[in-house]
Amino acid sequence: MNPNYYEERPWGSFEHLLDTDYCKVKRIIVKPGQRLSYQYHHKRNEVWVIVKGNATITYDDNILEVKETEMVNIPVGTKHRVENKTDKDLIFIETQTGTYFGEDDIVRLDDDYGRDSE
C-alpha cells in the first residue's frame, strides 16, 4: 500500500506514514467530540503517542486520560477506543506491530456510526 495513503472517516482522518511488512505507522486526527469504535485486533499490537491535544482512552473497560507527549501500549486482543472530548483536534501517532495490518483485523464491539467489523 502507498505509504502516503489518506482516508477520511466519520470521526476524522488518518494517513499512512510508513507501511512495511514488519510495521505500519499512521497519523490519526480525531475531530472534537468524536471517537473511534470500541474494538480489538487478533493480529496486531498498537502503540499510541499523543502529539497534540488530550485523549480519553477506553482500555479493557477502564478509562484513561492521556495527555500530549504520553503514550499507551495496546497488546493484541486488548479492547480499546480513543475519544476527543475537547474542542480542538486530537492528533496521535499509531505504530502497529504484529503479523497482519489490514483494516479487516478490526473487531468492532461498539460503533457510533453503525459500522460492523471490517
C-alpha positions as CSV (number, residue, x, y, z in Angstrom):
1,M,0.0,0.0,0.0
2,N,1.1,3.6,-0.7
3,P,2.8,5.0,2.5
4,N,1.1,8.3,1.7
5,Y,-2.4,6.8,1.7
6,Y,-5.0,9.2,3.3
7,E,-8.6,8.4,4.3
8,E,-11.5,10.4,5.8
9,R,-13.6,8.6,8.4
10,P,-16.8,9.8,10.2
11,W,-14.7,10.7,13.3
12,G,-11.8,12.4,11.5
13,S,-9.0,11.1,9.2
14,F,-5.8,9.0,9.1
15,E,-2.8,8.8,6.8
16,H,-0.1,6.2,6.5
17,L,3.4,7.5,7.3
18,L,5.1,4.1,6.9
19,D,3.7,0.8,5.6
20,T,6.1,-2.2,5.6
21,D,5.8,-6.0,6.2
22,Y,7.0,-5.5,9.8
23,C,5.1,-2.4,10.9
24,K,2.6,0.3,9.9
25,V,2.7,3.9,11.2
26,K,-0.3,6.2,11.0
27,R,-1.0,9.8,11.8
28,I,-4.6,9.9,13.1
29,I,-6.8,13.0,13.7
30,V,-9.9,12.8,15.8
31,K,-12.3,15.7,15.4
32,P,-13.7,17.5,18.6
33,G,-16.5,15.5,20.2
34,Q,-15.8,12.3,18.1
35,R,-14.5,8.8,19.0
36,L,-13.4,5.7,17.2
37,S,-15.2,2.4,17.6
38,Y,-14.6,0.2,20.7
39,Q,-12.5,-2.6,19.1
40,Y,-9.8,-5.1,19.3
41,H,-7.4,-6.9,17.0
42,H,-6.3,-10.5,16.5
43,K,-3.0,-10.0,14.8
44,R,-1.5,-6.6,15.8
45,N,-0.3,-4.6,18.7
46,E,-0.6,-0.8,18.7
47,V,1.3,2.0,20.4
48,W,-0.3,5.4,20.5
49,V,1.7,8.6,21.1
50,I,-0.4,11.7,21.7
51,V,1.3,14.5,19.8
52,K,-1.4,17.2,20.0
53,G,-4.3,17.5,22.5
54,N,-5.7,15.2,25.2
55,A,-7.2,11.8,24.7
56,T,-9.8,9.9,26.7
57,I,-9.0,6.2,26.1
58,T,-11.1,3.2,27.0
59,Y,-8.8,0.3,27.6
60,D,-10.4,-3.0,28.5
61,D,-13.3,-1.2,30.1
62,N,-11.1,1.2,32.1
63,I,-10.9,4.9,31.3
64,L,-7.5,6.6,30.9
65,E,-6.9,10.3,30.4
66,V,-3.8,10.7,28.3
67,K,-2.1,14.0,27.7
68,E,0.1,15.3,24.9
69,T,3.5,13.5,24.8
70,E,2.2,10.5,26.7
71,M,1.8,7.0,25.2
72,V,-0.4,3.9,25.5
73,N,0.6,0.4,24.6
74,I,-2.3,-1.8,23.3
75,P,-1.4,-5.5,23.1
76,V,-3.2,-7.9,20.7
77,G,-6.7,-8.7,22.0
78,T,-7.0,-5.6,24.2
79,K,-10.3,-3.8,23.8
80,H,-9.7,-0.1,23.1
81,R,-11.2,3.2,21.9
82,V,-9.9,6.8,21.7
83,E,-12.2,9.8,22.2
84,N,-11.7,13.5,21.8
85,K,-13.8,15.3,24.5
86,T,-12.1,18.7,23.7
87,D,-12.9,21.4,21.3
88,K,-9.7,21.1,19.3
89,D,-8.4,18.3,17.0
90,L,-6.7,15.4,18.8
91,I,-3.6,14.1,16.8
92,F,-1.8,10.9,17.7
93,I,0.8,8.6,16.0
94,E,-0.2,4.9,15.9
95,T,2.6,2.3,15.4
96,Q,1.3,-1.2,14.6
97,T,3.4,-4.3,15.0
98,G,2.4,-7.9,14.6
99,T,1.7,-10.4,11.8
100,Y,-1.0,-8.5,9.8
101,F,-2.0,-4.8,9.5
102,G,-5.2,-4.9,7.3
103,E,-8.3,-2.9,8.3
104,D,-10.2,-6.2,8.2
105,D,-8.4,-7.2,11.5
106,I,-10.8,-4.8,13.4
107,V,-13.4,-6.5,15.6
108,R,-15.9,-3.7,16.5
109,L,-17.7,-4.1,19.8
110,D,-19.4,-0.7,19.7
111,D,-19.5,2.0,17.0
112,D,-21.3,5.4,17.0
113,Y,-21.6,5.3,13.1
114,G,-23.3,1.9,12.7
115,R,-20.3,0.1,11.2
116,D,-19.8,-3.6,11.7
117,S,-16.4,-5.3,11.9
118,E,-14.4,-4.7,8.7
